[in-house]
Amino acid sequence: MIVDIFEYFKKHPRYNKYIGSDFVLVEYKCPLNVEEFQLWTKSHLITFVISGKKDWFTPNGSYNLKSGDAIFIKKGVYTTKQYIEEDYCVMLFFMNDKFIRDFIRENELCYTEAQVEPSSDGVVKIDTDNSFNTLVESIFQYLTMNRSIPQKLIELKFKELIFNIALNKKNHGFKNLLLEISNSGKSNIKQVMNSNFQYDLPIRGFAKLSGRSLSSFKRDFKEYFGTTPSKWLMIKRLEYSKMLLDRSQMNINEVCYECGFKNTSHYIKSFKSKYKLTPNQYRAIN
């Protein structure tokens, strides 16, 4: 199962964190035995690397992060790889759609200095400077204090950090993404499903990525696709696996997990039910 990092950090008592009404701030030190895994987040995320290295992978490319680097990540599913020879410590700044819409509405600066452009990826690198680093350090100090901090103060520091990024002329891609998110409302179901069908997400996870409740997601999905999410996912994953059997050298186990199936036996049984052949039999005659 893919890790829901927003819920993991929100509920886990181990980490220094602050939970606001529409945002969560976390200091995270990753254990050295975690090298590569898939994750998903229903909230958007700024990650700032304090120490260590990590790669983030999207369908369109990869982002190599080291100490001092920061990126903005739209809600979605991602694969990461950590370099286990050194400790990885990071500050994570989660924010939901409402937080971004409120920030844009309250601050016309972003409207006047950025043009809305469609983004080709869910990730954009953030240019950092001394003022950015100073703000992150001040937020870090608040998170590690052993006394109650007023939510308004933390929220102001977080918004100041977003302002700092947006005011940097090198970060117009960040402002464009904020505007795109602010203007989008509910996400396009077709885009959400076609971008993430191959991941082993629960139906509730797809609903959250689309900005809908489970019931409204199922209703809108049926109206758009004419079937249920479970049936659509099964057909889409089987078609994708068939393509991989034709065009790749992956073994059956690799194809199974690449397509979002939980185990090989279920994949083989489902494939045979649809195509009247096992995956190995299909590959042998094609």
Buried (B, 14 or more C-beta within 10 A) or exposed (E): EBBBBBBBBBEEEEBBBBBBEBBBBBBBBBEBEEEEEBBBBBBBBBBBBBEBBBBBBBEEEEBEBEBEBBBBBBBBBBBBBBBBEEEBBBBBBBBBBEBBBBBBEEBEEBBEEBEBEEBEBBBBBBBBEEEBBEBBEEBBEBBEEEEEEEEEEBBEBBBEBBBBBBEBEEBBBBBBBBBBBBEBEEBBBEEBBEBBBBBBBEBEBBBBBBBBEBEEBBEBBEEEBEEEBEEBBBEBBBEBBBEBBEEEEBEBEEBBBBBBBEEBEEBBEBBBEEBEBBBEEBBEEE
